[in-house]
Amino acid sequence: MHSAPAVSYPVGRSRFQGWLVLGLGLGASVTGGYWLQRVDAVGWRQWVFAGVLLGACGAAALAWRRNAQGILQWDGQAWHWTGADASIPVQLTVHLDGQFVLLLSLRPDTGRRRWLWPERRVDVLHWNALRRAVFSPAGPRQIQGGSVGVYPSNG
């Protein structure tokens, strides 16, 4: 079996992730507002809910703003992350395949894990090459939760 060809793909702040964070925050706010209409008096539970919601939305928005930006590279043998500081080898793990967006984590030998949301719209011409490399059976990556979005090939 052959390895996927080399590919470089730019990764930055994801629109999909931003809309997801916004949608979940708005959904939780609407649910909290409905709950407030149904109670007779606002008590400590409602204040705790409001504080946790505000903190969670703030943390999610801050994480989205600070999202890693760089180049994800597959050289045919290993994955590399090139960011502002340097190019480092990483182990890639696929967590979600949405066909037009992927949720990946990169784990370097040293340092903390990075979460990436590569999107098709960023580089349409190289999107399929990236997906082939991500799901290449010769690649040193793992797939969480079984074979999400992976289909057997005929060749």
Biotite code that builds the C-alpha atoms (Angstrom):
import biotite.structure as struc

atoms = struc.array([
    struc.Atom([0.000, 0.000, 0.000], chain_id="A", res_id=1, res_name="MET", atom_name="CA", element="C"),
    struc.Atom([1.301, 3.448, -0.909], chain_id="A", res_id=2, res_name="HIS", atom_name="CA", element="C"),
    struc.Atom([1.577, 6.442, 1.363], chain_id="A", res_id=3, res_name="SER", atom_name="CA", element="C"),
    struc.Atom([-0.309, 9.624, 0.537], chain_id="A", res_id=4, res_name="ALA", atom_name="CA", element="C"),
    struc.Atom([1.727, 12.254, -1.340], chain_id="A", res_id=5, res_name="PRO", atom_name="CA", element="C"),
    struc.Atom([3.274, 15.182, 0.497], chain_id="A", res_id=6, res_name="ALA", atom_name="CA", element="C"),
    struc.Atom([1.013, 18.129, 1.230], chain_id="A", res_id=7, res_name="VAL", atom_name="CA", element="C"),
    struc.Atom([1.194, 21.443, 3.087], chain_id="A", res_id=8, res_name="SER", atom_name="CA", element="C"),
    struc.Atom([-2.012, 23.027, 4.348], chain_id="A", res_id=9, res_name="TYR", atom_name="CA", element="C"),
    struc.Atom([-2.481, 26.433, 6.004], chain_id="A", res_id=10, res_name="PRO", atom_name="CA", element="C"),
    struc.Atom([-4.456, 26.347, 9.262], chain_id="A", res_id=11, res_name="VAL", atom_name="CA", element="C"),
    struc.Atom([-5.745, 29.300, 11.233], chain_id="A", res_id=12, res_name="GLY", atom_name="CA", element="C"),
    struc.Atom([-8.795, 30.535, 13.059], chain_id="A", res_id=13, res_name="ARG", atom_name="CA", element="C"),
    struc.Atom([-11.787, 28.450, 11.966], chain_id="A", res_id=14, res_name="SER", atom_name="CA", element="C"),
    struc.Atom([-15.061, 30.073, 10.941], chain_id="A", res_id=15, res_name="ARG", atom_name="CA", element="C"),
    struc.Atom([-16.841, 26.807, 11.664], chain_id="A", res_id=16, res_name="PHE", atom_name="CA", element="C"),
    struc.Atom([-15.488, 26.715, 15.204], chain_id="A", res_id=17, res_name="GLN", atom_name="CA", element="C"),
    struc.Atom([-16.456, 30.363, 15.709], chain_id="A", res_id=18, res_name="GLY", atom_name="CA", element="C"),
    struc.Atom([-20.032, 29.772, 14.534], chain_id="A", res_id=19, res_name="TRP", atom_name="CA", element="C"),
    struc.Atom([-20.219, 26.626, 16.668], chain_id="A", res_id=20, res_name="LEU", atom_name="CA", element="C"),
    struc.Atom([-19.113, 28.526, 19.795], chain_id="A", res_id=21, res_name="VAL", atom_name="CA", element="C"),
    struc.Atom([-21.547, 31.346, 19.025], chain_id="A", res_id=22, res_name="LEU", atom_name="CA", element="C"),
    struc.Atom([-24.438, 28.959, 18.351], chain_id="A", res_id=23, res_name="GLY", atom_name="CA", element="C"),
    struc.Atom([-23.887, 26.957, 21.521], chain_id="A", res_id=24, res_name="LEU", atom_name="CA", element="C"),
    struc.Atom([-23.592, 30.134, 23.579], chain_id="A", res_id=25, res_name="GLY", atom_name="CA", element="C"),
    struc.Atom([-26.788, 31.567, 22.113], chain_id="A", res_id=26, res_name="LEU", atom_name="CA", element="C"),
    struc.Atom([-28.611, 28.263, 22.596], chain_id="A", res_id=27, res_name="GLY", atom_name="CA", element="C"),
    struc.Atom([-27.587, 28.126, 26.250], chain_id="A", res_id=28, res_name="ALA", atom_name="CA", element="C"),
    struc.Atom([-28.607, 31.769, 26.721], chain_id="A", res_id=29, res_name="SER", atom_name="CA", element="C"),
    struc.Atom([-32.045, 31.159, 25.209], chain_id="A", res_id=30, res_name="VAL", atom_name="CA", element="C"),
    struc.Atom([-32.476, 28.085, 27.410], chain_id="A", res_id=31, res_name="THR", atom_name="CA", element="C"),
    struc.Atom([-31.451, 30.123, 30.471], chain_id="A", res_id=32, res_name="GLY", atom_name="CA", element="C"),
    struc.Atom([-33.879, 32.892, 29.517], chain_id="A", res_id=33, res_name="GLY", atom_name="CA", element="C"),
    struc.Atom([-36.704, 30.399, 29.169], chain_id="A", res_id=34, res_name="TYR", atom_name="CA", element="C"),
    struc.Atom([-35.794, 28.952, 32.574], chain_id="A", res_id=35, res_name="TRP", atom_name="CA", element="C"),
    struc.Atom([-35.874, 32.446, 34.125], chain_id="A", res_id=36, res_name="LEU", atom_name="CA", element="C"),
    struc.Atom([-39.388, 33.008, 32.764], chain_id="A", res_id=37, res_name="GLN", atom_name="CA", element="C"),
    struc.Atom([-40.583, 29.775, 34.354], chain_id="A", res_id=38, res_name="ARG", atom_name="CA", element="C"),
    struc.Atom([-39.349, 30.395, 37.918], chain_id="A", res_id=39, res_name="VAL", atom_name="CA", element="C"),
    struc.Atom([-41.212, 32.497, 40.450], chain_id="A", res_id=40, res_name="ASP", atom_name="CA", element="C"),
    struc.Atom([-38.140, 34.183, 41.914], chain_id="A", res_id=41, res_name="ALA", atom_name="CA", element="C"),
    struc.Atom([-34.546, 34.423, 40.790], chain_id="A", res_id=42, res_name="VAL", atom_name="CA", element="C"),
    struc.Atom([-32.332, 32.591, 43.271], chain_id="A", res_id=43, res_name="GLY", atom_name="CA", element="C"),
    struc.Atom([-28.765, 31.423, 43.647], chain_id="A", res_id=44, res_name="TRP", atom_name="CA", element="C"),
    struc.Atom([-29.162, 28.651, 41.030], chain_id="A", res_id=45, res_name="ARG", atom_name="CA", element="C"),
    struc.Atom([-29.961, 31.163, 38.323], chain_id="A", res_id=46, res_name="GLN", atom_name="CA", element="C"),
    struc.Atom([-26.991, 33.342, 39.325], chain_id="A", res_id=47, res_name="TRP", atom_name="CA", element="C"),
    struc.Atom([-24.674, 30.315, 39.262], chain_id="A", res_id=48, res_name="VAL", atom_name="CA", element="C"),
    struc.Atom([-26.003, 29.363, 35.831], chain_id="A", res_id=49, res_name="PHE", atom_name="CA", element="C"),
    struc.Atom([-25.436, 32.905, 34.533], chain_id="A", res_id=50, res_name="ALA", atom_name="CA", element="C"),
    struc.Atom([-21.895, 32.992, 35.936], chain_id="A", res_id=51, res_name="GLY", atom_name="CA", element="C"),
    struc.Atom([-20.957, 29.587, 34.536], chain_id="A", res_id=52, res_name="VAL", atom_name="CA", element="C"),
    struc.Atom([-22.483, 30.450, 31.156], chain_id="A", res_id=53, res_name="LEU", atom_name="CA", element="C"),
    struc.Atom([-20.637, 33.751, 30.997], chain_id="A", res_id=54, res_name="LEU", atom_name="CA", element="C"),
    struc.Atom([-17.355, 32.116, 32.018], chain_id="A", res_id=55, res_name="GLY", atom_name="CA", element="C"),
    struc.Atom([-17.723, 29.235, 29.558], chain_id="A", res_id=56, res_name="ALA", atom_name="CA", element="C"),
    struc.Atom([-18.642, 31.525, 26.660], chain_id="A", res_id=57, res_name="CYS", atom_name="CA", element="C"),
    struc.Atom([-15.760, 33.854, 27.492], chain_id="A", res_id=58, res_name="GLY", atom_name="CA", element="C"),
    struc.Atom([-13.265, 30.995, 27.694], chain_id="A", res_id=59, res_name="ALA", atom_name="CA", element="C"),
    struc.Atom([-14.499, 29.492, 24.409], chain_id="A", res_id=60, res_name="ALA", atom_name="CA", element="C"),
    struc.Atom([-14.319, 32.868, 22.639], chain_id="A", res_id=61, res_name="ALA", atom_name="CA", element="C"),
    struc.Atom([-10.810, 33.497, 23.986], chain_id="A", res_id=62, res_name="LEU", atom_name="CA", element="C"),
    struc.Atom([-9.664, 30.031, 22.882], chain_id="A", res_id=63, res_name="ALA", atom_name="CA", element="C"),
    struc.Atom([-11.072, 30.707, 19.414], chain_id="A", res_id=64, res_name="TRP", atom_name="CA", element="C"),
    struc.Atom([-9.259, 34.062, 19.190], chain_id="A", res_id=65, res_name="ARG", atom_name="CA", element="C"),
    struc.Atom([-5.968, 32.458, 20.271], chain_id="A", res_id=66, res_name="ARG", atom_name="CA", element="C"),
    struc.Atom([-6.262, 29.529, 17.877], chain_id="A", res_id=67, res_name="ASN", atom_name="CA", element="C"),
    struc.Atom([-2.937, 28.305, 16.514], chain_id="A", res_id=68, res_name="ALA", atom_name="CA", element="C"),
    struc.Atom([-1.956, 29.540, 13.068], chain_id="A", res_id=69, res_name="GLN", atom_name="CA", element="C"),
    struc.Atom([0.583, 27.829, 10.887], chain_id="A", res_id=70, res_name="GLY", atom_name="CA", element="C"),
    struc.Atom([1.183, 25.165, 8.272], chain_id="A", res_id=71, res_name="ILE", atom_name="CA", element="C"),
    struc.Atom([0.333, 21.492, 8.706], chain_id="A", res_id=72, res_name="LEU", atom_name="CA", element="C"),
    struc.Atom([2.717, 19.394, 6.608], chain_id="A", res_id=73, res_name="GLN", atom_name="CA", element="C"),
    struc.Atom([2.794, 15.745, 5.603], chain_id="A", res_id=74, res_name="TRP", atom_name="CA", element="C"),
    struc.Atom([6.096, 14.749, 3.982], chain_id="A", res_id=75, res_name="ASP", atom_name="CA", element="C"),
    struc.Atom([5.000, 11.238, 3.042], chain_id="A", res_id=76, res_name="GLY", atom_name="CA", element="C"),
    struc.Atom([6.369, 9.757, 6.270], chain_id="A", res_id=77, res_name="GLN", atom_name="CA", element="C"),
    struc.Atom([5.530, 12.065, 9.188], chain_id="A", res_id=78, res_name="ALA", atom_name="CA", element="C"),
    struc.Atom([3.469, 15.095, 10.177], chain_id="A", res_id=79, res_name="TRP", atom_name="CA", element="C"),
    struc.Atom([5.048, 18.457, 11.000], chain_id="A", res_id=80, res_name="HIS", atom_name="CA", element="C"),
    struc.Atom([3.546, 21.649, 12.436], chain_id="A", res_id=81, res_name="TRP", atom_name="CA", element="C"),
    struc.Atom([5.180, 24.885, 11.365], chain_id="A", res_id=82, res_name="THR", atom_name="CA", element="C"),
    struc.Atom([4.072, 27.771, 13.537], chain_id="A", res_id=83, res_name="GLY", atom_name="CA", element="C"),
    struc.Atom([5.520, 31.121, 14.471], chain_id="A", res_id=84, res_name="ALA", atom_name="CA", element="C"),
    struc.Atom([8.308, 29.528, 16.505], chain_id="A", res_id=85, res_name="ASP", atom_name="CA", element="C"),
    struc.Atom([9.601, 26.539, 14.504], chain_id="A", res_id=86, res_name="ALA", atom_name="CA", element="C"),
    struc.Atom([8.751, 23.382, 12.600], chain_id="A", res_id=87, res_name="SER", atom_name="CA", element="C"),
    struc.Atom([8.245, 20.400, 14.895], chain_id="A", res_id=88, res_name="ILE", atom_name="CA", element="C"),
    struc.Atom([7.281, 16.776, 14.260], chain_id="A", res_id=89, res_name="PRO", atom_name="CA", element="C"),
    struc.Atom([3.875, 15.866, 15.688], chain_id="A", res_id=90, res_name="VAL", atom_name="CA", element="C"),
    struc.Atom([1.572, 12.910, 16.077], chain_id="A", res_id=91, res_name="GLN", atom_name="CA", element="C"),
    struc.Atom([-1.782, 13.657, 14.438], chain_id="A", res_id=92, res_name="LEU", atom_name="CA", element="C"),
    struc.Atom([-5.107, 12.399, 15.790], chain_id="A", res_id=93, res_name="THR", atom_name="CA", element="C"),
    struc.Atom([-8.424, 12.797, 13.961], chain_id="A", res_id=94, res_name="VAL", atom_name="CA", element="C"),
    struc.Atom([-11.389, 13.547, 16.234], chain_id="A", res_id=95, res_name="HIS", atom_name="CA", element="C"),
    struc.Atom([-14.029, 14.671, 13.723], chain_id="A", res_id=96, res_name="LEU", atom_name="CA", element="C"),
    struc.Atom([-14.438, 14.518, 9.964], chain_id="A", res_id=97, res_name="ASP", atom_name="CA", element="C"),
    struc.Atom([-17.161, 16.849, 8.750], chain_id="A", res_id=98, res_name="GLY", atom_name="CA", element="C"),
    struc.Atom([-16.144, 16.543, 5.059], chain_id="A", res_id=99, res_name="GLN", atom_name="CA", element="C"),
    struc.Atom([-15.559, 20.337, 4.821], chain_id="A", res_id=100, res_name="PHE", atom_name="CA", element="C"),
    struc.Atom([-13.896, 20.675, 8.246], chain_id="A", res_id=101, res_name="VAL", atom_name="CA", element="C"),
    struc.Atom([-11.689, 18.421, 10.376], chain_id="A", res_id=102, res_name="LEU", atom_name="CA", element="C"),
    struc.Atom([-11.018, 18.499, 14.099], chain_id="A", res_id=103, res_name="LEU", atom_name="CA", element="C"),
    struc.Atom([-7.437, 17.388, 14.683], chain_id="A", res_id=104, res_name="LEU", atom_name="CA", element="C"),
    struc.Atom([-5.102, 17.304, 17.634], chain_id="A", res_id=105, res_name="SER", atom_name="CA", element="C"),
    struc.Atom([-1.350, 17.487, 17.276], chain_id="A", res_id=106, res_name="LEU", atom_name="CA", element="C"),
    struc.Atom([0.884, 16.075, 19.957], chain_id="A", res_id=107, res_name="ARG", atom_name="CA", element="C"),
    struc.Atom([4.589, 16.966, 19.781], chain_id="A", res_id=108, res_name="PRO", atom_name="CA", element="C"),
    struc.Atom([7.222, 14.928, 21.598], chain_id="A", res_id=109, res_name="ASP", atom_name="CA", element="C"),
    struc.Atom([7.492, 17.772, 24.097], chain_id="A", res_id=110, res_name="THR", atom_name="CA", element="C"),
    struc.Atom([4.992, 20.469, 24.820], chain_id="A", res_id=111, res_name="GLY", atom_name="CA", element="C"),
    struc.Atom([1.251, 20.631, 24.958], chain_id="A", res_id=112, res_name="ARG", atom_name="CA", element="C"),
    struc.Atom([-1.338, 19.331, 22.544], chain_id="A", res_id=113, res_name="ARG", atom_name="CA", element="C"),
    struc.Atom([-2.650, 21.709, 19.870], chain_id="A", res_id=114, res_name="ARG", atom_name="CA", element="C"),
    struc.Atom([-6.186, 21.564, 18.537], chain_id="A", res_id=115, res_name="TRP", atom_name="CA", element="C"),
    struc.Atom([-6.776, 22.490, 14.903], chain_id="A", res_id=116, res_name="LEU", atom_name="CA", element="C"),
    struc.Atom([-9.875, 22.962, 12.760], chain_id="A", res_id=117, res_name="TRP", atom_name="CA", element="C"),
    struc.Atom([-8.641, 22.890, 9.135], chain_id="A", res_id=118, res_name="PRO", atom_name="CA", element="C"),
    struc.Atom([-11.353, 24.000, 6.710], chain_id="A", res_id=119, res_name="GLU", atom_name="CA", element="C"),
    struc.Atom([-11.861, 23.270, 3.035], chain_id="A", res_id=120, res_name="ARG", atom_name="CA", element="C"),
    struc.Atom([-12.505, 26.950, 2.179], chain_id="A", res_id=121, res_name="ARG", atom_name="CA", element="C"),
    struc.Atom([-8.940, 27.935, 3.163], chain_id="A", res_id=122, res_name="VAL", atom_name="CA", element="C"),
    struc.Atom([-7.260, 25.969, 0.338], chain_id="A", res_id=123, res_name="ASP", atom_name="CA", element="C"),
    struc.Atom([-9.817, 24.207, -1.866], chain_id="A", res_id=124, res_name="VAL", atom_name="CA", element="C"),
    struc.Atom([-7.164, 22.909, -4.275], chain_id="A", res_id=125, res_name="LEU", atom_name="CA", element="C"),
    struc.Atom([-5.249, 21.016, -1.564], chain_id="A", res_id=126, res_name="HIS", atom_name="CA", element="C"),
    struc.Atom([-8.195, 19.924, 0.623], chain_id="A", res_id=127, res_name="TRP", atom_name="CA", element="C"),
    struc.Atom([-8.521, 16.440, -0.879], chain_id="A", res_id=128, res_name="ASN", atom_name="CA", element="C"),
    struc.Atom([-4.753, 15.914, -0.664], chain_id="A", res_id=129, res_name="ALA", atom_name="CA", element="C"),
    struc.Atom([-4.872, 16.833, 3.039], chain_id="A", res_id=130, res_name="LEU", atom_name="CA", element="C"),
    struc.Atom([-7.740, 14.422, 3.678], chain_id="A", res_id=131, res_name="ARG", atom_name="CA", element="C"),
    struc.Atom([-5.923, 11.633, 1.811], chain_id="A", res_id=132, res_name="ARG", atom_name="CA", element="C"),
    struc.Atom([-2.855, 12.202, 3.969], chain_id="A", res_id=133, res_name="ALA", atom_name="CA", element="C"),
    struc.Atom([-4.880, 12.396, 7.199], chain_id="A", res_id=134, res_name="VAL", atom_name="CA", element="C"),
    struc.Atom([-6.611, 9.090, 6.482], chain_id="A", res_id=135, res_name="PHE", atom_name="CA", element="C"),
    struc.Atom([-3.639, 7.394, 4.838], chain_id="A", res_id=136, res_name="SER", atom_name="CA", element="C"),
    struc.Atom([-3.167, 3.917, 6.326], chain_id="A", res_id=137, res_name="PRO", atom_name="CA", element="C"),
    struc.Atom([0.616, 4.417, 6.236], chain_id="A", res_id=138, res_name="ALA", atom_name="CA", element="C"),
    struc.Atom([0.432, 7.584, 8.350], chain_id="A", res_id=139, res_name="GLY", atom_name="CA", element="C"),
    struc.Atom([1.404, 7.665, 12.043], chain_id="A", res_id=140, res_name="PRO", atom_name="CA", element="C"),
    struc.Atom([-1.978, 8.897, 13.208], chain_id="A", res_id=141, res_name="ARG", atom_name="CA", element="C"),
    struc.Atom([-4.857, 7.560, 15.265], chain_id="A", res_id=142, res_name="GLN", atom_name="CA", element="C"),
    struc.Atom([-8.584, 7.790, 14.693], chain_id="A", res_id=143, res_name="ILE", atom_name="CA", element="C"),
    struc.Atom([-10.670, 8.373, 17.807], chain_id="A", res_id=144, res_name="GLN", atom_name="CA", element="C"),
    struc.Atom([-14.007, 6.626, 18.075], chain_id="A", res_id=145, res_name="GLY", atom_name="CA", element="C"),
    struc.Atom([-13.632, 4.094, 15.289], chain_id="A", res_id=146, res_name="GLY", atom_name="CA", element="C"),
    struc.Atom([-13.669, 4.893, 11.603], chain_id="A", res_id=147, res_name="SER", atom_name="CA", element="C"),
    struc.Atom([-15.549, 8.191, 11.471], chain_id="A", res_id=148, res_name="VAL", atom_name="CA", element="C"),
    struc.Atom([-15.789, 9.239, 7.844], chain_id="A", res_id=149, res_name="GLY", atom_name="CA", element="C"),
    struc.Atom([-13.304, 6.608, 6.665], chain_id="A", res_id=150, res_name="VAL", atom_name="CA", element="C"),
    struc.Atom([-14.350, 4.448, 3.760], chain_id="A", res_id=151, res_name="TYR", atom_name="CA", element="C"),
    struc.Atom([-12.468, 1.408, 2.492], chain_id="A", res_id=152, res_name="PRO", atom_name="CA", element="C"),
    struc.Atom([-10.726, 1.831, -0.832], chain_id="A", res_id=153, res_name="SER", atom_name="CA", element="C"),
    struc.Atom([-10.901, -0.551, -3.740], chain_id="A", res_id=154, res_name="ASN", atom_name="CA", element="C"),
    struc.Atom([-7.242, -0.384, -4.540], chain_id="A", res_id=155, res_name="GLY", atom_name="CA", element="C"),
])
